[in-house]
Structures are given as structure tokens and as C-alpha cells.
Amino acid sequence: LVCYRKSDEAQIIGLPRSDAQEATYKNPDNDPRGAWASDNLLRTEVREYAIFPVKAPNGAEHYPPEGSSWRFNKDRMAELLADGRIWFGESGTSKPRLKRFRSEVRDAIPPQTLWTFEQVGHTDEGTKQLAELFGSTRSPFPNPKPTRLLQRVALVGSSSDDIVLDFFAGSGTTAQAVWEQNAIDGCKRRVILIQLPEKLSEENKEDQAAIYFCDELGKPRTIAELTKERLRRGSKKVKAESPLFSGDVGFRNFKLDTSNIRPWNPNSKNIVNSLLDNLEHIEPGRSNDDVLYEVLLKLGLDLCVPIEQQQIAGKTVHSIGEGALLACLDEHISVADAEPLALGMAQWREQQGTATETTAVFRDSAFENDVAKSNLAAI
């Protein structure tokens, strides 16, 4: 793995201390500052200013061995002695060592450069994990990464409610790893996966298992379909293994497409027909959900905000972000519908306790006439 950062805003979070590391901190002298661990006071090089005697409680003088020197100069060593930070053993006759207090040490430790397979797994483990997830002896992807590896990446590189982004989702290990790490440390990381609907080839031997699973699931033969299936199964596994974990392990699937809203592109030789053709602004074949999510994007709202819906005056109304957006995309709103619809939407907004201004969105072509539109807008 090659790790780098673009700015100082990126921080390495570090790894939690193990039980063995915590066990090194003790308090044999009942120091009121709490548990501590002894550390070497020597450096393996000669610095003349750091060669001097250090007097023990029994009066004995200790010098650094030949070819070494103390890590601190005489003044700093005197400060450490006065502060009770030099340890000469329980009998007071041992060579001096530095006391490092647990309370003064970070809870996380810097990750080492080498990560062993005992710590983070290997591709054989990743293959077995995926095969088990798909209920088979075969994995739909060759040599997938183990979740433990990407759990550690998420652990040292993110925290709290950070977003983890994977531009090459593949088998979807990143999402499952993030969910599993959230279940361990209680963070609310979210994850964005990007995967082209890359077609699987019967001519490619490595694609055979993937093709088999796509056919068995009745899905198109693409990598993206298997990615989504892995997320469905992986989320169930996380919930089953961590029943007390209340975090979100769902996902929404978006595909890049052209706008749902028809652009104004008039025929200068036939303006009348151009106007009539644009009475309906929505491209044919687009669903209300398609339009709704484009509205979210255009208003700068998070694609993962909560979305609720109610029937008001016989119309389907969506509330996004607890009332930040109210949308009714029904195709017909009559004069009789306008008042109960508007009043119902206003009442729902009040019930939700919406703290921000609300944007209300309708199909312009849905209104029976200007009266319906004006009445609803006024309310």
C-alpha cells in the first residue's frame, strides 16, 4: 500500500494500544501521577555535553557506558531527577531509567511500516471470506483483499463521521471493512464506492466464477452487480456478528446519466411547436425518484439524507432532510387539490420541527391552471 496526504488537514489516527502494551505500565512506587513504564536513558552515540555522573539515592554515581551518552543534557537531567522521573529500581541501586507516565502518552500508537498477515490477513483469507459470503467454495473475484486489511486502513486514516472513498470498488471489500470497523469503535464513517458496470467475459478464465454467480442471481453479467450483491450479504453478516451495533449498513445505488430535465433548445423556424414540446419539462421514461434525486443534487443536499413520504390530499409528498425539501411530483394538481395539499404540507413541516428554510418543489406542468398554482404558492 502506498499512503500519502495532500495537505496537513489529513491526520494519521493511529492504532489502539493492545492489552500487552497496556500491561507494561505499572506503578511499583505508588507515584501519584499513576502508572508508568521505564524507558532507556541512553543514546548509542557519544555527545560530550551528555556525559556526566547521575547520582542514585544511595549515593552511587552512574555514568553512560563507553561509546554512548545520556539522552539529555545536565540541566534537563537535573529537572527530571527533581521531578521524580528517574527510576533506579525498587532498591534504588539499579542503573537510571526514565519514567514515562501512561497519562502523558497518546491513546493511539503510530502504525508501523510493515503489516504482517497475522495482523491484517492475506488474499487467501480474502478469497475464503468472499466464497463463504456467497455460500460457495468458489469466490466470484480472484484474490480479493481481506476485510482486516482495509479495516486497518480505515482505522488509521479516518474516524468519527468521515467519508471513505473507493474509486475502484471491485468486490466491495472497502464498504464491508468500514462497517465492521464502525461496529468495533462506534464511529459513523460512511463510504462511497465507484464501480463501472464492466462486462464479464466468457473468454477470460478469471471471470468464470463471477459469471456463474451473476447467472445464478439473475443479474446482468457485470462487476457492479456483484459489488452490490456483496454489500447486501456483507451488511447482513455485520449485523449478525454485532447484534448490538446500531449503525447504518445500508446503501443507495446511483448511476451516472443525463439530466431528467429537458433543455430548452427551440427550433427558430417553428417556435410554436418548440413551446408546445416543452410544456412537459421532464424527459420521457424518467421516474419521480429520478427527478427527486436530481433536485437533491441541484440544491446541494446530501444524497444519503433521510427521505420520508406521505399521502396528502391524494398526492405523494416527499420530505427530505426532515423538511429541508418538500417535493410533490404528481402529474396533476387541480384547483380543488391546491389548498388541502398546501395546508397538509405546511402541517407536516411543523410536525417535523424543521429548523431550516424549506424548499418546495412541484412539476410546473402538473397545475391545472394558474389559479391552482397561485393558491398553492400563496399558502
C-alpha positions as CSV (number, residue, x, y, z in Angstrom):
1,L,0.0,0.0,0.0
2,V,1.3,3.5,-0.8
3,C,-0.1,6.1,1.6
4,Y,0.2,9.8,1.1
5,R,-1.7,13.0,2.0
6,K,-2.4,16.2,0.0
7,S,-2.5,18.6,3.0
8,D,-1.8,18.9,6.7
9,E,-5.6,18.5,7.3
10,A,-5.1,14.8,6.8
11,Q,-4.1,13.1,10.0
12,I,-2.9,9.6,10.8
13,I,-5.2,8.5,13.6
14,G,-3.1,5.6,14.8
15,L,-3.8,2.2,16.2
16,P,-5.3,1.4,19.6
17,R,-3.0,0.0,22.2
18,S,-3.0,-3.7,22.8
19,D,-3.5,-5.3,26.2
20,A,0.2,-6.4,26.1
21,Q,1.2,-2.7,25.6
22,E,-1.0,-1.5,28.4
23,A,0.4,-4.2,30.7
24,T,3.9,-2.6,30.5
25,Y,2.5,0.4,32.6
26,K,2.7,-0.2,36.3
27,N,3.1,1.8,39.5
28,P,5.5,0.0,41.8
29,D,6.4,3.2,43.7
30,N,2.8,4.4,44.1
31,D,3.6,7.6,42.1
32,P,0.5,9.9,42.4
33,R,0.8,10.6,38.7
34,G,-0.3,7.0,38.0
35,A,1.0,4.0,36.1
36,W,4.3,4.4,34.2
37,A,6.8,2.4,32.1
38,S,10.6,2.7,32.3
39,D,12.4,3.8,29.2
40,N,16.1,3.8,28.2
41,L,18.1,7.0,29.1
42,L,20.9,6.2,26.8
43,R,21.7,7.1,23.2
44,T,24.1,4.9,21.1
45,E,26.4,7.8,20.2
46,V,28.9,10.0,22.1
47,R,27.9,13.6,22.8
48,E,30.3,15.2,25.2
49,Y,27.8,17.5,26.8
50,A,25.7,14.4,27.7
51,I,28.4,12.5,29.6
52,F,28.3,13.2,33.3
53,P,27.6,11.3,36.5
54,V,24.0,10.8,37.7
55,K,23.7,10.2,41.5
56,A,21.4,7.5,42.8
57,P,19.5,7.7,46.1
58,N,22.2,5.5,47.7
59,G,25.0,8.0,46.7
60,A,26.4,5.8,43.8
61,E,27.3,7.7,40.6
62,H,26.2,6.2,37.3
63,Y,28.0,7.1,34.0
64,P,26.8,6.2,30.5
65,P,28.8,3.1,29.1
66,E,31.6,3.7,26.8
67,G,30.5,4.6,23.3
68,S,27.2,6.1,24.5
69,S,25.8,9.2,26.3
70,W,22.7,10.3,28.1
71,R,19.7,11.4,26.1
72,F,19.5,14.7,28.0
73,N,22.0,17.4,29.0
74,K,22.9,18.0,32.6
75,D,20.3,20.7,33.3
76,R,17.5,18.6,31.8
77,M,18.6,15.6,33.8
78,A,18.6,17.6,37.0
79,E,15.0,18.7,36.2
80,L,13.9,15.1,35.7
81,L,15.6,14.0,38.9
82,A,13.9,16.8,40.9
83,D,10.5,15.8,39.4
84,G,10.9,12.1,40.3
85,R,11.0,11.0,36.7
86,I,14.2,8.9,37.0
87,W,13.9,5.4,38.3
88,F,16.8,3.5,40.0
89,G,14.9,0.3,40.6
90,E,13.0,-0.8,43.7
91,S,16.2,-1.0,45.7
92,G,17.4,2.3,44.4
93,T,20.7,0.8,43.2
94,S,19.9,0.0,39.6
95,K,21.0,2.0,36.5
96,P,18.8,5.0,36.0
97,R,15.9,4.8,33.6
98,L,13.3,7.3,32.5
99,K,9.7,7.1,33.8
100,R,7.1,7.6,31.1
101,F,3.6,8.0,32.5
102,R,0.6,6.4,30.8
103,S,-1.5,9.6,31.3
104,E,1.1,11.5,29.2
105,V,1.1,9.1,26.3
106,R,-1.3,9.1,23.4
107,D,-4.1,6.6,23.4
108,A,-3.2,5.6,19.8
109,I,0.2,4.5,18.6
110,P,1.7,5.2,15.2
111,P,1.2,2.3,12.8
112,Q,4.4,0.5,11.8
113,T,5.5,0.3,8.2
114,L,5.2,-3.5,8.0
115,W,1.8,-5.0,8.4
116,T,2.0,-8.8,8.8
117,F,-0.6,-11.3,7.6
118,E,-1.3,-12.2,11.2
119,Q,-2.4,-8.6,11.7
120,V,-4.3,-7.9,8.5
121,G,-4.8,-11.2,6.7
122,H,-3.8,-12.0,3.1
123,T,-5.5,-12.6,-0.3
124,D,-6.2,-16.3,0.6
125,E,-8.2,-15.2,3.6
126,G,-10.0,-12.6,1.4
127,T,-10.9,-15.3,-1.1
128,K,-12.2,-17.6,1.6
129,Q,-14.2,-14.8,3.1
130,L,-15.9,-13.9,-0.1
131,A,-16.6,-17.6,-1.0
132,E,-18.2,-18.1,2.4
133,L,-20.3,-14.9,1.9
134,F,-21.6,-16.2,-1.4
135,G,-22.3,-19.7,0.1
136,S,-19.8,-21.5,-2.2
137,T,-16.4,-23.0,-2.3
138,R,-15.5,-20.5,-5.1
139,S,-15.0,-16.8,-4.8
140,P,-16.6,-14.6,-7.6
141,F,-13.4,-12.4,-7.6
142,P,-9.8,-13.6,-7.8
143,N,-7.5,-12.6,-4.9
144,P,-9.8,-10.0,-3.1
145,K,-8.3,-8.1,-0.3
146,P,-9.2,-9.3,3.2
147,T,-11.5,-7.1,5.2
148,R,-8.9,-6.9,8.1
149,L,-6.5,-5.1,5.8
150,L,-9.0,-2.4,4.8
151,Q,-10.3,-2.2,8.4
152,R,-6.8,-1.1,9.4
153,V,-6.7,1.5,6.6
154,A,-10.0,2.9,7.8
155,L,-8.8,2.8,11.4
156,V,-5.6,4.8,10.9
157,G,-6.9,7.1,8.2
158,S,-10.4,8.1,9.4
159,S,-12.6,8.5,12.4
160,S,-15.9,9.9,13.6
161,D,-18.2,10.5,10.6
162,D,-15.5,10.7,7.9
163,I,-16.3,9.5,4.4
164,V,-14.2,6.7,2.9
165,L,-14.0,6.8,-0.9
166,D,-13.0,3.9,-3.1
167,F,-12.8,4.7,-6.8
168,F,-12.3,1.0,-7.8
169,A,-14.9,-0.9,-5.7
170,G,-14.3,-4.3,-7.3
171,S,-15.5,-6.9,-4.8
172,G,-16.8,-4.2,-2.4
173,T,-14.4,-5.1,0.5
174,T,-13.9,-1.5,1.4
175,A,-17.6,-1.0,2.4
176,Q,-17.8,-4.1,4.5
177,A,-14.5,-3.3,6.2
178,V,-15.7,0.2,7.1
179,W,-19.0,-1.2,8.5
180,E,-17.0,-3.8,10.5
181,Q,-14.7,-1.1,11.9
182,N,-17.6,1.1,12.8
183,A,-19.1,-1.9,14.7
184,I,-15.8,-2.1,16.7
185,D,-15.1,1.5,17.6
186,G,-18.6,3.0,17.3
187,C,-17.7,5.6,14.7
188,K,-20.1,6.6,12.0
189,R,-17.9,6.5,8.9
190,R,-19.7,6.5,5.6
191,V,-18.4,5.0,2.4
192,I,-18.7,5.9,-1.3
193,L,-17.9,3.1,-3.8
194,I,-17.5,3.7,-7.5
195,Q,-17.6,0.8,-10.0
196,L,-18.1,0.8,-13.7
197,P,-20.7,-1.7,-15.0
198,E,-17.7,-3.5,-16.5
199,K,-18.9,-6.6,-18.5
200,L,-17.6,-10.0,-17.6
201,S,-16.1,-12.1,-20.5
202,E,-16.6,-15.8,-21.1
203,E,-13.2,-15.8,-22.7
204,N,-11.5,-14.7,-19.5
205,K,-10.9,-17.7,-17.2
206,E,-10.8,-15.4,-14.1
207,D,-14.4,-14.2,-14.9
208,Q,-15.9,-17.7,-14.9
209,A,-16.9,-17.8,-11.3
210,A,-18.2,-14.2,-11.5
211,I,-20.4,-15.1,-14.5
212,Y,-21.7,-18.2,-12.7
213,F,-22.9,-16.1,-9.7
214,C,-24.4,-13.4,-11.9
215,D,-26.4,-16.0,-13.8
216,E,-27.4,-17.7,-10.5
217,L,-28.6,-14.4,-9.1
218,G,-30.4,-13.5,-12.4
219,K,-28.3,-10.3,-12.7
220,P,-26.6,-8.8,-15.7
221,R,-23.0,-10.1,-16.1
222,T,-21.1,-7.0,-14.8
223,I,-18.7,-6.4,-11.9
224,A,-21.0,-3.8,-10.5
225,E,-23.8,-6.3,-9.9
226,L,-21.5,-8.5,-7.9
227,T,-20.3,-5.5,-5.9
228,K,-23.8,-4.7,-4.9
229,E,-24.6,-8.3,-4.0
230,R,-21.5,-8.4,-1.8
231,L,-22.7,-5.3,0.0
232,R,-26.1,-6.9,0.6
233,R,-24.6,-10.0,2.0
234,G,-21.8,-8.2,3.9
235,S,-24.2,-5.9,5.7
236,K,-26.2,-8.9,6.9
237,K,-23.0,-10.5,8.2
238,V,-22.0,-7.4,10.1
239,K,-25.5,-7.2,11.7
240,A,-25.5,-10.9,12.6
241,E,-22.0,-10.8,14.2
242,S,-22.6,-7.5,16.0
243,P,-26.2,-7.5,17.1
244,L,-25.7,-4.5,19.4
245,F,-24.3,-2.4,16.6
246,S,-27.0,0.2,15.6
247,G,-25.0,1.8,12.8
248,D,-26.2,2.1,9.2
249,V,-25.1,-0.7,6.9
250,G,-27.5,0.2,4.0
251,F,-26.5,1.7,0.7
252,R,-28.1,3.6,-2.2
253,N,-27.1,2.9,-5.8
254,F,-26.7,5.7,-8.3
255,K,-25.8,5.6,-12.0
256,L,-24.4,8.5,-14.0
257,D,-26.9,9.8,-16.5
258,T,-28.0,12.8,-18.4
259,S,-30.4,15.3,-16.8
260,N,-34.0,14.4,-16.3
261,I,-35.0,18.0,-17.2
262,R,-35.3,18.7,-20.9
263,P,-33.1,21.6,-22.0
264,W,-34.7,24.5,-23.9
265,N,-33.5,24.1,-27.4
266,P,-36.0,25.8,-29.7
267,N,-36.4,25.4,-33.4
268,S,-36.1,29.0,-34.6
269,K,-38.2,28.2,-37.6
270,N,-41.1,26.7,-35.6
271,I,-41.3,28.4,-32.2
272,V,-44.9,27.4,-31.7
273,N,-44.1,23.7,-31.8
274,S,-41.0,24.2,-29.7
275,L,-43.1,25.9,-27.0
276,L,-45.7,23.1,-27.1
277,D,-43.0,20.4,-26.9
278,N,-41.6,22.0,-23.7
279,L,-44.9,22.1,-21.8
280,E,-43.6,19.0,-20.1
281,H,-40.0,19.6,-18.8
282,I,-39.2,16.1,-17.8
283,E,-37.6,13.7,-20.3
284,P,-39.8,10.7,-21.2
285,G,-39.2,7.5,-19.3
286,R,-37.9,9.2,-16.2
287,S,-39.4,8.2,-12.8
288,N,-40.3,10.6,-9.9
289,D,-37.4,9.1,-8.0
290,D,-35.0,10.1,-10.8
291,V,-36.3,13.6,-10.7
292,L,-36.2,13.8,-6.9
293,Y,-32.6,12.9,-6.7
294,E,-31.6,15.4,-9.4
295,V,-33.4,18.0,-7.3
296,L,-31.3,17.0,-4.3
297,L,-28.1,17.4,-6.3
298,K,-29.1,20.8,-7.7
299,L,-30.0,22.0,-4.2
300,G,-26.7,20.7,-2.7
301,L,-28.4,18.2,-0.4
302,D,-26.7,15.0,0.7
303,L,-27.8,12.0,-1.3
304,C,-28.0,10.0,1.9
305,V,-30.3,12.3,3.9
306,P,-33.4,10.6,5.3
307,I,-36.4,10.6,2.9
308,E,-39.9,10.1,4.1
309,Q,-43.2,10.2,2.2
310,Q,-46.9,10.7,3.0
311,Q,-50.1,10.8,1.1
312,I,-51.5,14.3,1.4
313,A,-54.7,15.2,-0.5
314,G,-54.3,12.1,-2.5
315,K,-50.8,13.1,-3.6
316,T,-47.4,11.6,-2.8
317,V,-45.3,14.1,-0.9
318,H,-41.6,13.5,-0.1
319,S,-39.9,15.1,2.9
320,I,-36.1,15.2,2.6
321,G,-33.7,16.1,5.4
322,E,-36.5,16.5,8.0
323,G,-38.4,19.1,5.9
324,A,-35.5,20.9,4.3
325,L,-37.0,19.9,1.0
326,L,-40.7,19.1,0.4
327,A,-41.4,17.6,-3.1
328,C,-44.7,16.6,-4.8
329,L,-44.0,15.4,-8.2
330,D,-47.5,14.1,-9.1
331,E,-48.5,14.9,-12.6
332,H,-51.9,16.6,-11.9
333,I,-52.8,19.2,-9.3
334,S,-56.3,20.7,-9.7
335,V,-57.7,23.9,-8.2
336,A,-59.5,21.7,-5.7
337,D,-56.3,19.9,-4.7
338,A,-54.2,23.0,-4.2
339,E,-55.4,24.2,-0.8
340,P,-55.6,20.8,1.1
341,L,-52.2,19.9,-0.4
342,A,-50.5,23.1,0.6
343,L,-52.1,23.1,4.1
344,G,-51.1,19.4,4.6
345,M,-47.5,20.1,3.6
346,A,-47.3,23.0,5.9
347,Q,-48.7,20.9,8.8
348,W,-46.2,18.1,8.1
349,R,-43.3,20.6,8.1
350,E,-44.5,21.8,11.5
351,Q,-44.8,18.3,12.9
352,Q,-41.2,17.6,11.9
353,G,-39.9,20.7,13.7
354,T,-38.0,21.8,10.6
355,A,-35.3,24.2,11.8
356,T,-34.2,25.5,8.3
357,E,-36.0,27.2,5.5
358,T,-38.0,24.8,3.3
359,T,-37.8,24.5,-0.4
360,A,-41.0,23.2,-2.0
361,V,-40.8,21.6,-5.5
362,F,-43.6,20.7,-7.9
363,R,-43.9,19.9,-11.6
364,D,-44.8,23.1,-13.3
365,S,-46.9,21.2,-15.8
366,A,-48.9,19.5,-13.1
367,F,-51.0,22.5,-12.2
368,E,-54.5,22.6,-13.8
369,N,-54.2,26.3,-14.3
370,D,-52.6,29.5,-12.9
371,V,-55.3,29.6,-10.2
372,A,-54.2,26.3,-8.7
373,K,-50.5,27.3,-8.9
374,S,-51.1,30.7,-7.3
375,N,-53.3,29.4,-4.5
376,L,-50.8,26.7,-3.6
377,A,-47.8,29.1,-3.7
378,A,-49.6,31.7,-1.6
379,I,-50.3,29.1,1.2
